[in-house]
Each structure stands twice: as C-alpha cells, then as structure tokens.
Amino acid sequence: MDRLELIKRNVQEIVTERELEELLNKKEAPRAYVGYEPSGKIHMGHVLTVNKLIDLQKAGFKITVLLADVHAYLNRKGTLEEVRKTADYNRRCFIALGLDEEETDFVYGSDYQLGAEYMLNVLKLSRTVTLNRARRSMDEVGRAMDDPTVSQMVYPLMQAVDIAMLGVDVAVGGIDQRKIHMLARENLKSLGFETPTCIHTPILLGLDGTKMASSKDNFISVDDNEEEIYRKFKKAFCKIGDTEENSILALFRYHIFPRYETVVIERSEKFGGNVTYTSYAEMESAFVAESIHPMDLKNSAAKYINEILDPVRKVLL
C-alpha cells in the first residue's frame, strides 16, 4: 500500500486531495494533528482518528496530538484540574493503542493557549467570524447548543488558531469537525497563516446503530474488560444481511482489518467451521449473502477488539 492509499484508507473526505498530493510531493515530513477534548472515557469512536494518525505516521508524517484541556473547560466538561487529569489518561491510552511515543508530540492546550500571541489571534479572528457562523460550527460538537454560552462561541475560533499556532499542515478529525475545519480554511489566510488540508474520518456507529458517544450507553470504552466486551457485543445491533446500521461490521472495517492481515471468523464445525478473510469487502459480501451468522460475527469481533484493547488495559491497571 503506497503512502496516498494508506492515508486515504477508511477516510470519508479529504479537503482537498489535490492539496494532499502536493504536500506529499513538496515536504519530506509534513505535520498532521488531531485535537482531543478530554471529557470522559476514550471509546472506539476516538480510536478511529487514532488509527488514522498511525496511518499518517507510517506514511512519514510528524504527528501532534493536542490534549485540549482548555477547550473541554470552555465546553463545560469539568474544572481545569479535572480535565487535565482526563487529558493525562487520554495520553496513556493513545500510546497504548499504537501511537509511537517517541515520534508523537503531545501538547496540552493550557501550555500555550493562555499566552498573549495566541489570544490576540483569537481576538483577531473574532472580528471576522459572525456569531451565526461560530454557532453553526459548534452544532455537532457542543453541549446544550439550544442555549450556548459565550465560551462555546469562542471554542471554534480557538480550534482554528490551534491549527495555525501548532504549525500543522493537515487537520484530522471526525466528519463532525468539518464545519470548524472549514472555518479555519476560510479565515486563517487573513491572519497570515497557511490554509490547512483537512482529513475527515466517518462517525463510528454505536452498538445500538446510532452515533457512538460517551453520553450514551452504546459505546465500547478502551478500558472495558474482556467480559464486558462480550456482554456488550452479545446485545449489539447486527441484523443479518444489513450493512447500513451494523455496528459490528463497522468495527471490522475501521478497527480490525486495518490491524490484521487476515481475519478468522470462528464457528462450529457443524456450521462449516472457521472461515478466513483477507479483506473487509470479502467478509462483508459473505455477510450480505448470509454465509456468516451475526452471532459468529459478534463473537469474533469481541475476540479481536479484546486483543486490540489489551495493551490499554495493562497500562491503566
């Protein structure tokens, strides 16, 4: 798999692909970042962007992870002390999931976001961005946006300035970050900064077939124990032949196949015995053709997810 193919794997959108190709041709080691708001347990939805950072690392990118404690504070996720502790937990999880600790710059927002230069750039941007635009940018990521606080309107402006001040070429995030990233693309040039290329990953389905979120009881936490994983998967939505709202298939596509060259679906000999797949597309076709029973799919997914999460659980003990 070449560099571009690796970067594009399991990506929903690149803005723009032409810019990305030019970046790969011009710079030996471009820099990409993701900002994580420390606001609770790390779940497999977060791990989707971690996987993409690992892909980018393999493709020769320098990686910055912003542990956005000030953002979490502004979005009412706890005191600064509380979110800083959560940020430390996030960092340990990301390293255990496979990010190269020596090659990844972990940056706390509070280390630079309270400085004069940073705040001046936020204020400059606030003179350009309308209140309606800032609010629309927060629709997907903000809390209680029917009655937002002023701090939540500052949040997207800070995220745009983060891209500039961290000196990154590529901003990575879930597709729910798109509006904030587009705000950055449209306005950073006016402050004298480069326009970032943006890579957006899909939103991972929760076990109930809706968006995976810490606020719902539909997520897989990276510190769930082995028995908990099997229990959650047993009741997960996985309708036979259905690929649209199938959380178990999504885990195979976005988390399991990127880490394993071959995947074995284990099943009883009376149902045909184990079957091995070398690609997600091959396995999905078999599921659509009803050659794989949902329970066999669930049990095998639980086995692989437990293997992926085992290093995290050991670090957090």
N, C-alpha and C positions, 0 to 999 in steps of 0.2 A: 504494500500500500504506500503510494507516494505521499509527500507532505500535504498537498492540497486535498487529496482524497481523505487523509486521516483527519484533517481539520474539519472537513465538511460532513464527516460521519455523524449521523444522528442529530444534525442541526436543522432547525426549522427555517431559519432565514439568515442570510449574510447581507449586510448593508455597507458596502456593495462588494460583490465577488470580484469585480474588476480591481477595486482598491486593494483587496486582499492579495490578489495575484501580483500587483505592482509592489506591494510591501514585501512579499516573499522574494521578489527579484532584486529589490533595492537594498534591503537590510539583511545582514547576516543573522542577527539575533533580535528581531522585533520583540516588543514587550506587550503582554496582554494582562488584563486584570479582571477579577470579579470582586465586588463588594458584598459582604455578608452582614446583614443586620443581626447581631446576637440577641435573639428573642425567644429562646426556648431550645428544645431538643433538635438536634440535627436529624433530619429524616431523608429518605431516599430521593425526595424531590430536590433537596440541596445537593445530593451526591451526583445528580445529573450534570450540574455545572462543574463539579469537581472532576468528573470523568473527562469533560471537555478540556479542562486545564491540563490534565495528564496527557491528553492527545496533543495539545499545543506544546507542552514541554517536550514530548517525543519529536515534535516537528521542528524543534530548535528555538522555540520562543522562551524568553525570560518571563517568569510569572510573578505577579504581585497579587497577594490576597489582602484586601482591605477588611479588617475586622472593625466594622463601622459602629463603634460604641456610641458615638455622639448621635448618629442617625437613629439608633434604637432609642436613645433617651428622648429625642425630639418626637419620635413616633409613639411615645408613652409605653415603652416596653420595660420600664423599671428605672431605678436610680442609676447614676453613672457607675457607682460601685458595683451594683448588681449586674449591669450589662457588661462591665469589664470582666467579671468572673465568668460570665457566659462566653465571652469572646475567647478567654483562655481555654475553656472547654472545647470550643469550636476548633481552635488551632490544633489541639491534640488529635481531634477526630480526623481532620483533613490530612494530617501527616500519616496517620494510621491507615487511611484509605488509599494511600499511594502517592501523594504529592511528595516530591523529593525535597526534604527539609533543607538540604544544603543549597539547592537551586531555586528555592522559593523565598521571596521577600514577604514576610508577614508584617503588616503595618497596622497599627491601631489609629483609628481616626483622631482620638484625643491627643495623639502625639504631634499633630500638625494643624488640625482644623481650628484651633483656637488662636492661631498666630495672626498677626496683622495683615500679611500679604494675602493669606487665604480669605480672611473675612472681607478684605477690600474687594477681592474678585467676586465674592458672593454678592456684595452690595452693588457692584457694577452690573452684574447680571440681573439683579432685581429691578434695575431701571429699564431693562429691555423686555423681560418676560411679563406677560399680563397675568393677572390673578386667575383668570379663567384657564389659561394655558397651564399654569402651575397646578391647579386643582385637577384638571384632566389627566395630567401626568401621574398624579398620585392615586387615581381611581383604583388601580389594580393592586397597589402595594400598601395603601394607607389604612389606618384603623379609624372607624367611625367617620367616614368621609361625607356623611349627610350633614355633619356639623363640625367641619375641620377646624383645628387650631391654627394660629399663625405659624407655629413651629412646623406644622406639616406642609405649609406652603413654601417654607424655606428648604425643606428636605430635597426636592428635585434640583434646586439651584445648587445646593452643596454637592449633590451627586455629579452634576455636570462639571463643577470646579474640581472635584476629586480626579476626574479623568485628566484634566489639564495639569494639575499640580503633581500628580504621580508620574507624569511623563510617559503615559502608555500610548501605544499605537492602536490597540484593539480593546474594546469594552465587551466583555462577555456577560451574559445573563439570560434568565428565562425570558420567554416572549412577553411576560407581564412587565418587563422592564423596558419594552420598546418605546413607549411614549417619552420616558425620561431620557433614553438614549437619543431619540430624535431631537429633543430639546437641546441636548448638548451639541449634536451635529449642526444644528441650525444657528447656534448662538456663540459657540466658543471662538469662532474665527474673529468675531467683533471685539473680543478681548485680547487678540493677538496670539491665540493658541491654534494648534493644528486640529483639523476635523477628524474625530476618531472613526475607525471602521468598527462595525458592531456585529457580533455573532450572537444569535438568539437560539436557545435550546427550547424544546417543547415543554409544556407543563405536564408533569407526571400525574397520571391518574392515581387516585387513592383506591383503597381496597373496596370502596363502595361504588366505584365507577365515576366519581366526581373528582375535582382537583384535590390532590393531596395537600393537606395543610395541618399545621400544628394545632390549630384551633378546632379541628375536627377529630373524631375518633376513627380516622381512616388511614392513618399513616404508619409507616414502618420506621421506628427510631433506630439509629445506628447502635444504640446500647440495649435494644430488646434482646432478651436471652433466647436461647435456641427453642425452648418450649413455647415461648410467646410467639415466635415467628410461625411455628407450625399451627398454633391455635388461630392466629390471625388469618393465615392463608386458607385454613380449612373453611372459613366462612366468607372468604373474599368473593367478589362478583367475578364469575368466569363462565359465562353462558356458552354452551357447546356450539362451536362454529362461528361465534361472534368475535370480531376483531376490533370493533369500533370503541367499545367502552370496557375493554378487557384489561384490568389492572395487572393480571398475571403475565399476559403476553407482553405488556409494556415493560415489565421488569426484565423479561428475557431480552427484549430488543435493546433497551437502554443501559442495562447493568450487567447482564450475564454474558451475552455473546461478545461484547467488547473486551471482556477479560479472559474468555476461554476460547481456544481454537476449535474445540469440539464440545458439544453438549449432549449428555446422555439422559434420556427420559426413562426412568426406571419403572418397570411394570411387571406384573406376574407373568410367568410363562404361559399360563392358560389364556392370557390376553395378547400373546405374541412375543413376550419377553422385552428386554431393553431395546431401545432404538436410539441411534446416534445421528446427530445433525451437525453439519459444519457451517451452517448459516441460519440466520433468523428467518429469512424468506422461505427456506426449505421447511423449517419447523412450522411456520405459520400456515403454509399450504397444506401440510398434513393435518393441522388442527381444523382448518376450514373443511377439509374432506372428511372430518370426524374419524380420523385414524388415531387420534390421541384423545383419551378421556380427560375431562377437566381435572379430576382428582389426581390423576397421574402427573398432569402438568403442575398442579399446585404443590404436590409433594416434592417434585424435582426442583421447582423454583425455590422452595424453602431450603432445600439442601444447599443449593449454590449460594443463595443470599446469606445463609449462615456462615459459609466459608469466607465470603467477602467481608462480613462484619466481624468475624472472629478476632482479627488484629485490633479492631477498635475496642472491642470488649476487654481485651487483655490490657490495653493502655489505660482504660478507665477504671480498672479494678483498684 
